[in-house]
Amino acid sequence: MPASGRPPGSWQSPPGPAVARASPPSLAPPARALGENLPIGVIVGVAVAGFLMALASLFIVACLSDRGKKQRPPMRKRGTMVVPAGAPDSYPPSNGPAASPSDTNSYEFTGYKSCFTYDELVGITGGFSAQNVIGEGGFGKVYMGSLGDGRRVAVKQLKVGGGQGEKEFRAEVDIISRIHHRHLVTLVGYCVTENHRLLVYEFVSNDTLEHHLHGEGLPVMDWPKRMKIAIGSARGLTYLHEDCHPRIIHRDIKSANILLDKAFEAKVADFGVAKLTNDSMTHVSTRVMGTFGYMAPEYASSGKLTDRSDVFSFGVVLLELITGRKPVDSSQPLGEESLVEWARPLLVDALETDDFREIADPSLECRYSKIEMRRMVEAAAACIRHSVTKRPRMVQVWRSLDVDGGSTDLTNGVKLGHSTAYDSGQYSADIELFRRMGFEDDLDTAEYGLSDEGEPGPGSGRQRQQRTAAGR
Ligand SMILES: Nc1ncnc2c1ncn2[C@@H]1O[C@H](COP(=O)(O)OP(=O)(O)OP(=O)(O)O)[C@@H](O)[C@H]1O
């Protein structure tokens, strides 16, 4: 039997006092159990006070966290974009041409259209401050702003009671909201209140074609850029005329309405005067709007509007690219103030002689592709015909300019290709149609396509030579 006097394997609780006695002696004073020698009332009081303090702490923490939540800007979900209401903190400095997101992908605003509150737009434009004004048009000022995620926008504040009424405003919103194309400025959102009407566009970072062509002290815009802009804006307009349902007539095509990104990619802007047209309608009679110097004669005189009015205006833009002149320039000698009237006979001469020196912008110093110059001159001559029916369609103009099937990307020199799925057979057929419908026919008129009705005439010098050579 063991010393404990129990059989082996049987459980026995450790003898407490025996263990304590076996411990080494401690130098610390012996611990006294909590409450030892304290009256029971004190113990209960302390416990209740502790409980109350814990409750109070919990309450304070809850209040603070709620306040923190309220101080953060409320997030409003818009489709897939979350836009903080008022984002002045993220507003970028207005003094630098930082790369715009729209430079890299003009589609990224797609799906983000939204109805903004006026306060939100106050927030993103720094309270519509003067330093954020980026331009001013006939209808009001344009401000730069920044959305919560840093993307820049152009906020166009329309004068209430100005030229554009609420009806036009809503029509513009309705039109633009349907449009998505790399060569058209995208509408991001809008705001309508009793006293305010605003449109929010993607910000296009490199100013307008007008600025680059006619601005003071700027480097000469080289020919490849001009060609690229002509092709891009023709493509954008073609989209409005041909691919939108119902079709859209812009009505105010001008170089100030062609915005450029950093890569000189053109984006047609300002659909404030655009109207929807039905396919069944041949024209939309409406009050005359547009810009002097660009307006088609029939539109200016009668308000008769067709897609060929845009074609005429686009012809004036092409003339600006070719000549570097403004559509109306009062500093020019008497009789030469109007670009169209000055250029008409020169276009004929240039095409007859294949010599473009008189018509080409002197600041280009003959640095252009003659083939491309010829294409642009032919297109301009056809676009500004008096006869509405003899003007080409925008799709024809675009294809005649982009005849190689793709514009040269100035940034890396690669061909971009047509952005729509026309096969090469269709493309050749269209070019042929273009020749038959437009330019070649007009070579048989006295004025190279500039006569009103296109009556048969003696024809151009080049055509006369060809006919003579062919024995006709
Ligand atoms: N989306 C945009 N991105 C960058 N700048 C813009 C944008 N929209 C307009 N701007 C700038 O604001 C200026 C004024 O634009 P707006 O469209 O109001 O007038 P406009 O087209 O020159 O004239 P109007 O509207 O009278 O025909 C433009 O010339 C351009 O410099």
The ligand as a Tripos MOL2 file, in Angstrom:
@<TRIPOS>MOLECULE
LIG
   31    33     1     0     0
SMALL
NO_CHARGES

@<TRIPOS>ATOM
      1 N1        -16.5040   69.0930  -73.5760 N.pl3     1 LIG1
      2 C1        -15.6340   70.0960  -73.5420 C.ar      1 LIG1
      3 N2        -14.3620   69.9010  -73.1740 N.ar      1 LIG1
      4 C2        -13.4790   70.9050  -73.1350 C.ar      1 LIG1
      5 N3        -13.7690   72.1800  -73.4630 N.ar      1 LIG1
      6 C3        -15.0190   72.4570  -73.8500 C.ar      1 LIG1
      7 C4        -16.0120   71.4580  -73.9120 C.ar      1 LIG1
      8 N4        -17.1580   72.0240  -74.3420 N.ar      1 LIG1
      9 C5        -16.8930   73.3070  -74.5480 C.ar      1 LIG1
     10 N5        -15.6140   73.6010  -74.2440 N.ar      1 LIG1
     11 C6        -14.9520   74.9000  -74.3350 C.3       1 LIG1
     12 O1        -15.9080   75.9080  -74.1240 O.3       1 LIG1
     13 C7        -15.9800   76.7680  -75.2690 C.3       1 LIG1
     14 C8        -17.4050   77.2390  -75.4660 C.3       1 LIG1
     15 O2        -18.1860   76.1490  -75.8310 O.3       1 LIG1
     16 P1        -19.7000   76.3320  -76.2980 P.3       1 LIG1
     17 O3        -20.1390   75.0590  -76.8970 O.co2     1 LIG1
     18 O4        -20.4990   76.8490  -75.1810 O.co2     1 LIG1
     19 O5        -19.6090   77.5340  -77.3110 O.3       1 LIG1
     20 P2        -19.3520   77.6200  -78.8420 P.3       1 LIG1
     21 O6        -19.6170   76.3070  -79.4990 O.co2     1 LIG1
     22 O7        -17.9850   78.2100  -79.0430 O.co2     1 LIG1
     23 O8        -20.4300   78.6780  -79.2800 O.3       1 LIG1
     24 P3        -22.0110   78.4880  -79.4610 P.3       1 LIG1
     25 O9        -22.4920   77.5640  -78.3910 O.co2     1 LIG1
     26 O10       -22.5310   79.8480  -79.3170 O.co2     1 LIG1
     27 O11       -22.1900   77.9200  -80.8290 O.co2     1 LIG1
     28 C9        -15.4390   75.9430  -76.4110 C.3       1 LIG1
     29 O12       -14.9150   76.7630  -77.4150 O.3       1 LIG1
     30 C10       -14.3710   75.1150  -75.7210 C.3       1 LIG1
     31 O13       -13.1850   75.8860  -75.5980 O.3       1 LIG1
@<TRIPOS>BOND
     1     1     2 1
     2     2     3 ar
     3     2     7 ar
     4     3     4 ar
     5     4     5 ar
     6     5     6 ar
     7     6     7 ar
     8     6    10 ar
     9     7     8 ar
    10     8     9 ar
    11     9    10 ar
    12    10    11 1
    13    11    12 1
    14    11    30 1
    15    12    13 1
    16    13    14 1
    17    13    28 1
    18    14    15 1
    19    15    16 1
    20    16    17 2
    21    16    18 1
    22    16    19 1
    23    19    20 1
    24    20    21 2
    25    20    22 1
    26    20    23 1
    27    23    24 1
    28    24    25 2
    29    24    26 1
    30    24    27 1
    31    28    29 1
    32    28    30 1
    33    30    31 1
@<TRIPOS>SUBSTRUCTURE
     1 LIG1         1 GROUP 0 **** ****
